[in-house]
Amino acid sequence: MRHRIGSGLGAVLWLVLALAFAERAMAEAGLAGRLLAGGLALENGLLALLFVLRREATRTSRPAQTLLALAVTTAPLLFAPADAGWELPGIVLQLLSLPWLVASMLALGRAIGVAAADRGLRTGGTYRIVRHPLYAGELLCGLGYVFGHGSLHNVSLWLAILAGQLLRIRWEERLLIEQHPEGYAAYRGRVRWRLLPFVY
């Protein structure tokens, strides 16, 4: 029952966001803005579908960890438009992040979630490049927004999201190594980088 409620609430949230971005795409005057909003509508629509289909976790994270994961996931909604910044490079970064995000969601498939949980080990697709491709894509998309709307608020919010993602990575890897000691150790040996190749 808890799994169904959580999946249902998640699906509703992503569907509402998908519809909001679809409406924004129709209202945008510029091609780049329409592409970006349309891509975000597609991404959130896919998330809604995957939440409906996702499998139940065999182990979940602690309540405090779940709350932080929810906060980090929804924090980008707090980004605010600003006059300063480099709009075109920001849009380009966001547009580049969208195919990566969609590919990472498809690679994760029915194992998708918000908080750290064990829904099976995923090592294919974008997971062959970095161990946390979905988080990497989310950070890149947020960074694109910060480039286009430079403000102390947006920079501080992105850094807070980065810190939260690093904590999520630590908790998730700890859980997976406990649940899949040999499989995850072998995977970490093959894929060295967590978020960005040759950096971290």
N, C-alpha and C positions, 0 to 999 in steps of 0.2 A: 504493500500500500504506500509506504513512504517513497519507494522508487517511482511509482506511478504519479504521485503528487508532485515530486520534484521535477520529473521529466515533463509533466504537463505544464507546470508553471514556467519552466525554462522555454518550452515551445511557444507559449503565449507571448513571453517577453520578446523572443527573437522575431516572432511573426509581426508584432506591433512595430518593432524597429524596421523590419523589412518593408512594411506598408508605408511607414513615415519616409523612408529613403526613396521609395518608388514615387511617392507624391512629390518629393523634392526634385527628383530627376525630371519630372514633367514640367516643373516650374523654372528650372535652370535655363538661363539664356545661352550660356556658352557651351560648346561641345565638351570641353574637358570637365566642366562641372556636371553635365548630364551623364558622362561616362562614369565619373567617380560615384555619384549618387546611385546610378543604376547598378554599378558593381557592388556597392555596399548593400543595396536591396537584395541582390542575388546571394551575397554572402550570408546575410541574416536569415533569408528564406531557407537556405541550405541548413543552417544551424537549427532552425525550427524543425525541419524534417528529421534531422539526425537525432534531435532530442526525443522525438516521438518514437524513433526506432531503436534507441540505444539500449544496450543490455544492462541488467542489474549488476552492480558492483559486488564482488565477493568481500571486499574490505574498503572502508571509507575513512576519510580523515577525521580529525577531531573537530568539534564544533567551532572552536576559535580559528582553526585553519580554514574551515569552510567559509566563515564570515569574511576573513581576509581575502579569500579567492573571489567571493562575490563582490567585495569592494573594488578589487583590482579590475575585475571584468567590467563593471559598470562605470568605473571612474572616467573613462574617455567621454562619457556623456556630459561631463563637467567642463570639457574644453570650451573656451569662449572665443568668438571672433575678435580679431584685433587688426588694426590698420597697418601695423608694422609687419615686416617679414618679406619673404621671397615667395610669392604666391605660386608661380609656375614650377619652380623646383619642388615645392611642397606637394603640389598636385601630382607631379611625376612620381615622387616617392610613394604616395598613396596608391596611385594606379599600379605601380610595380608590385606593391605588397598584396594586391587583391588576388591575382592568379596564384601566388604562393600560399595565401591563406586558404583559398578554395582547395588547392591540391593537398594541403596539410589536413584539412577537415575530411576530405575523401580518404586519405591514408589512415586517419584515425577511425573513421567509420562509426560503427555502433559502440565503440569504446569512448566516445566523446563525453566530456563532462566539464564541470567548472572547478570543483575542488579535487584534490589528489584522491584517487581511488584506483582500485585494481579491477579493470574490465578486460584484462588480457594485455599481453605485451605486443606492441606495434613497432615494427622495425623496417617497414617498406616505404616506398615513395620518398617524400621529403625527409622522412626519418632516417634515410641513409646518409643524409648530408649533415644534419644537426639533430641532437636528441630531443629538442623542444621547438620544432619548427613553427607550431601555432603561436607560441609566445613570441618568437622572433618576428613573425609577420605582424602581430598586434603592435609590437613595439615600433616596427618600421612604419606602420600606418600612422601611429600616434606621432612619431617624429616628423612625418610629412606634414601633419597638421600644424605642429609647432613651427616648422620652417615657414609655412604660409601665414601663420598668425602668431608672430613673435611677441610674447609678453611674459612678464615675470610669473603671472598666474599659470600660463600654459607650460612654461619650462619647469616650474616647480611641480606641477601636476604630473608631467611626464617622468620626472626623476622619482617621484613617489611611486608611480606605476612600475618603473624599472626595479626599484627596491622590493616592491611586492612580488614581482615576477621572479626575482632571484630567490626570495623565500619560498615561493611555490615550487620552484625547481628543486630546492634542497629537500623539502618535504616529500615531493613526488618521487624523487630518486631514492630516498630512504625507504619509502613504502615499497617500491618496485624491487629493490634489492632484497628486502625481507621476504617478499612474496615469490620472487623468481631469482633466487641467488645465483644460479649458474647461468641462466638465460640472459639476465640483465648484465651480469659481469662480462659475458662474452660480447654483448651488444656494445657496452661502454668501451671495450677493447677495440671494436671495429670503428665506432663513431666517437672520436675523441672530443668533439666540440659540442657544447650545450646550445649556444645561441648563434654564434658567429664564427665561421671557420677561421682558424689561425689566430683568433683573439680570445674567445671564451667558450 
